[in-house]
């Protein structure tokens, strides 16, 4: 498969993701939120579909989250866009020299990521930000396919324990290797995951999984996660991905 073929297949995959209706509870929730949004978003047209991945198809860094926010990605149609978690995340991505602007507002804002792709373990907004196991499992094939098509990814930044476990589970299901004992999530924790040893596998040979506390309002408002801590994670991700140190501001 050539690079052009992979990019075309990735585009087709992301379009397929937006058409998914496998999880009745999530379909009902995402559409109910759109039908009765909070006052600050009344009059806006909600995406109200699964949120596809976003970024550079030649990315060396994959940022893997939990799920879209009901009035964030579910509204805008882009991961981590339109909520406070995304404000923190995309500002850090920009400081790391991985985007052309520090803000992600909506799908038409001109944002371009460099060497970076963003997705989530679950593609629809779940009630209470808590997907159930069947919803998690229904979304797993999308990540498996993306990992095979994002051929240049070397580092996966897992935002939170759910995303960390999502990567470990997916690599096992693909037939790859996860270290034993199972790596525990932690901020700046690292683990090397090996891809399937199969001639049919066309993606990277391995990934370095890098843990990062989720930039949720709870974590950022309590000081559990600071801007400096986020910067340290992305500086490390750049080095591990072979991109060198971040540019000096």
N, C-alpha and C positions, 0 to 999 in steps of 0.2 A: 504494500500500500504506500503510495507516494504521499508527500506532505500535503499536496493539494487535495488528494482523495480524503485524507484524514480530516482536513478542515471542512470539506463538504459534508462528510458524514457527521461531524460534530454539529454543524449547523442544522442538519436534518434531525439529529437526536434532540437538540434543544427545542426544536419546533414540536416534536412528538411529546416532549415533557409537558408542554402547555396544554395539550389535549387530554391529559390523563384524568380519569374519573374513577379510579379504583377504590377509593376510600369514601364511602357515603358520609361518614361523620365529618370529614374534612371538607368535602364538597359543600355540605349543608352550612358549615360554619363560615367558610370563606365567602359564600354568597350572602349569608345573613348579615355579616359585617358590612358588606358593600351596600346592602339594601337599607341599612340603618346605621350610618357612620356617626361618629361623635361630631358634635357641633362644629369643631374646628375644621372638619373635612367635608362638611355638607356641601353639595353642589359639585364635588369632584367626581370624576369617573374612575371607578376602581378597576384594577386589573382583574381581581377575583378569579384567578386561575392558578395552576401550579407555576411557580417562579423558576424560569430556566437559569442555568449558569451564565456567567457574564465575564468577559475578559479576553485576554490574548490567547488565541489558539496555539501559539508557540510558547506558552507560559512555562517557566521553570519553577514557579511557586504556585501551589494551589492553596487557597484559603477556604477551609471547610467549616461551615457553621452548623447550627442545629436546625432551624426552620425559619421561614419568613414571619415577621410580625404582622398581626392582623391589620394594623393601620400603617404599616411600613411597606415591606415588599408586597404584601397582598394588595396594597393600594397602587404602588408605583410599577410593579412588574419587574423589579430588579432586586437582587439580594442586598440586604442591609441598606436599603435606600428609603429615606423618608421617616427615619426614627433616630433616637438618640444614640443607639448602639452603632448605627451606620455612620453617624457624624464622627464618632470617635475613630471608628475603623478606617474610613476613607481619608481622614486627616492624617492618620499614621501611615497609610499606604503612600500618600503624597510626600510626606516627610522622608520616607525611605527611597524616594526617587522612582516609584513604581506606577505613577499616574501623571496625567497632564494638569490636574486640578485637585484641590483639597476637598471638594464637596461632591456628593452624589445626591441629586435632587429628584430626577426622574429619568426615564429612558431616553429623552430627547435633549439632555443637558450638555452633550458634547464630551462627556467623560470618556477617556480612553485609558485602559490599563496597559502597562508595559511589563512583560515577563510574568504576568500574574493573572490568575483566573479565580473567580469566587463562586462557590456553590454551597449547598446545604444538604444535610443528611435526609431531611424531609422537605419536600418542595411546596407543600401547602401550609398555610398558617393553621396551627392546631389550637383548640380552645385551651386557654391557660398556659400556652407555650409548652404543652405536654402531649406529644404524640404517644399513642399506645404502641405496643410491640408489633401488632399486625400492620399498622400504618408505616412504621419504621421499615418493616420487611418488604412492604409493597413498593417502597421507594428505592430499596437497595439496588435493583437492576440498573437504575439510571446512573448511579455512581460507578458501578462496575463498567458500564459502557464508556463513561467519561474517562476513567482511568486508562482504558485502552486507547482512547483517541487523543488524549493530551500527552503526546509522545515525548515531550521535552521536560515534563514535570520531574523535578528531583526532590523537592521538599513539599510536604503537606503541613500547613499550620492548622492545627485543630483548635478551634475556639470553644473550649469547654470540654468537660468529660464526655458528654453525649457524642460530640463529633469525634473525639479520640476513640471511643469504643466503636463508632461507626466505621472508621478506617480499619481498625484491627479485625472486626468481624468480616468486612468486605474482602480484605486481602486473604483471609482464611478461606472464604467461600470461593474465591477465584482459584484456590489451589496454591497460593503463595505461602511464604513462611513468616511467622510471627515469633519473636524471641520467647523463650521460656526461662523463668516464669514470665507470665504476661506483664508487659510494661504498664506501670501505673501512670495515670495522668497527673501532671503537675505543671505549674508555670515554668517554662523553659526546659521541661523534660524532653528527652530525645530517645528515639528508638529507630532502628533500621528494619524496614520491612522488605522482604524479597518477593518479587513478582513470580508468577507461575513459571516453572521450568518446562515450558511447552513450546513446540514450534508454532503453534497456532496463536500464541500470545504476541501481540504487535506493539505493546506499550513499553514503558521503561522497565529496566531490569530490577530496579529497586527504588524505594522512596525512603527519605528520612522524615519521620513523623516528629513534629515539633509542637509541644503543648503551649497553650496560651490561655490565660483566664479570659472568659467571654467578656466583651466590652458592654455588658448590660448596665443599665442605670444603677442597679443595686451594687455591682462591683465597682463602678467608677465613682459613685457618690460616697461610698464608704471608705474609699482609698485602697481597697483590695487590689485594684488595678489602676495604675497611673499612666499618664501619657509617656513618661520615661520608660516604664516597663514594657509598654507596647513597642516603643522605638527599639528597645533592646532585642525583642523577639524578631522584628523585621530586619534588623541589622544582622542578626545571626542567620536568619533565613536566606538573606542575600549571599552571605559568605558560603553557606552550605550548598547553595544552588549554583555557585561559580560565578556570581555577578559582582563580587567584590564588595567593599564597604559602601555604605550609603554616601551620596554626595554631601558635601559640607554646605549647610544652609548659609 
